[in-house]
Amino acid sequence: MSCSPTDTASDQPVDLAGLPLWLVERGMLGLTLEEQMAGFCQVVLKSGFPIKRVQMGMSTLHPKYGSHTFVWRAGSATVEHTSYERAENNQEFYLRSPIHHMRSRGLLSLRRRIDASEADEFPLLIKLRSEGLVDYAAHIVPFDPREAEFAAARSEVEGDRVYRNPGVEGVFFSCATDRPEGFDDAELSLVYQALPYLALSVKSRLTYDIASTVLGTYLGADAGHRVLAGEIERGSARAIRAVIWFSDLRGFTRLADSQPRDVLMETLDAYLEAMAEPVHANNGQILKIMGDGLLAIFDLTERDETAVCCEALAAAAELRTAIPTLNVARKAVDKPTMDFGLALHLGEVLYGNISASDRLDFTVIGPAVNEASRIQALCRSLGRNVLISSTFKSAASTEGGLETLGYHALRGVREPRELFGLST
């Protein structure tokens, strides 16, 4: 058969002989998970297999989200994608779901008549019953094929096959139908036989997505994208003009010496989140978290300098509001508080890979970065949370909202620099 979404259903028995190769070919194209799932479902449906709803789920490596679920419905032009936060794995809707039931018991396959009382243990199946569906089948394809081989060699337990390690990583697949007699066992077996090929294609794309997420999380979105695209050669860097954001927290050393580890980590996380949010909200990119400080840039490449400077100023103003607000909330529950210092500078930097041959850092370097660091170091002595260089002020083309603080010597910089602060 030719497995393409344009195939039409017939009265002939379900034939999925060409589906495995088609899935692998589409997987090689690097299609999104939504595209892969939609294509698979359309082919299976048009082969004559009576699916009305299909769900696919898998775990992921993300600081916030622990899993993804995709739902396809016959007649719908889109696939519904939901990301679940890690904490949601302990909530009732998950603990009473078919996938948790299977993983917690080590089940590889599950079959339930939705229109029978046996389905009442799962709220999802009760909901599907209200939608007119009558039969439900679920299967997990472990990423380690040895798990599937072990399961196949085991005897059946209560009609459900088992595999060795509950919670093993893999792709969860379920389908439901409204055909009164439900799924045909032989046809369902054909679909199950094709699932490892779907899982292989899904894993390929999921691995790429995880790598992109991890790199973006640790390096920043743009830097992570560049590394994933192949910019990994040592010494490869390009000169760009950028606004440089250099900020740190005041009082962290005192807290580190006086607070328990869990309190210290909670406090640091809360304040770094407060510092990071305005940067991200105003099109900045955080390149480094240095203990209790942040190095970020607002790239000026092919952008209007005045507009970018306005975004950086907006981020600084938001931070100046966010930290006091956070302090009030924390004081109310007797939690430690901190203050901050921030420098905004503008100049040319080298943006790329710097470091040893086997341990690279994708960051910015150059005199402008050093100067931003020196400016930030003066925040405490000048009694200011935000200090702004004259170079930044000139590019921002603004007279309002900034006030001169005079000329100041910067360590390692030959000439004194005029600095500005946000008007109070």
HELIX and SHEET records of a PDB file:
HELIX    1   1 LEU A   19  MET A   28  1                                  10    
HELIX    2   2 LEU A   33  LYS A   46  1                                  14    
HELIX    3   3 ARG A   86  ASN A   90  5                                   5    
HELIX    4   4 GLU A   92  LEU A   95  1                                   4    
HELIX    5   5 PRO A   98  ARG A  105  1                                   8    
HELIX    6   6 SER A  117  GLU A  121  5                                   5    
HELIX    7   7 PRO A  123  SER A  130  1                                   8    
HELIX    8   8 PRO A  145  ALA A  153  1                                   9    
HELIX    9   9 ASP A  185  LEU A  219  1                                  35    
HELIX   10  10 ALA A  221  LEU A  228  1                                   8    
HELIX   11  11 PHE A  252  SER A  258  1                                   7    
HELIX   12  12 ARG A  261  ALA A  281  1                                  21    
HELIX   13  13 GLU A  305  ALA A  332  1                                  28    
HELIX   14  14 PRO A  367  GLN A  376  1                                  10    
HELIX   15  15 CYS A  379  LEU A  382  1                                   4    
HELIX   16  16 SER A  390  ALA A  396  1                                   7    
SHEET    1   A 6 GLU A  80  GLU A  85  0                                        
SHEET    2   A 6 TYR A  65  ARG A  73 -1                                        
SHEET    3   A 6 ARG A  53  SER A  59 -1                                        
SHEET    4   A 6 GLY A 170  THR A 177 -1                                        
SHEET    5   A 6 ASP A 135  PRO A 142 -1                                        
SHEET    6   A 6 SER A 109  ARG A 113 -1                                        
SHEET    1   B 5 GLN A 285  MET A 290  0                                        
SHEET    2   B 5 GLY A 293  ASP A 299 -1                                        
SHEET    3   B 5 ALA A 237  ARG A 250 -1                                        
SHEET    4   B 5 ASP A 339  ALA A 356 -1                                        
SHEET    5   B 5 ARG A 359  ILE A 365 -1                                        
SHEET    1   C 7 GLN A 285  MET A 290  0                                        
SHEET    2   C 7 GLY A 293  ASP A 299 -1                                        
SHEET    3   C 7 ALA A 237  ARG A 250 -1                                        
SHEET    4   C 7 ASP A 339  ALA A 356 -1                                        
SHEET    5   C 7 VAL A 386  SER A 389  1                                        
SHEET    6   C 7 ARG A 417  LEU A 422 -1                                        
SHEET    7   C 7 LEU A 402  HIS A 408 -1                                        
END                                                                             
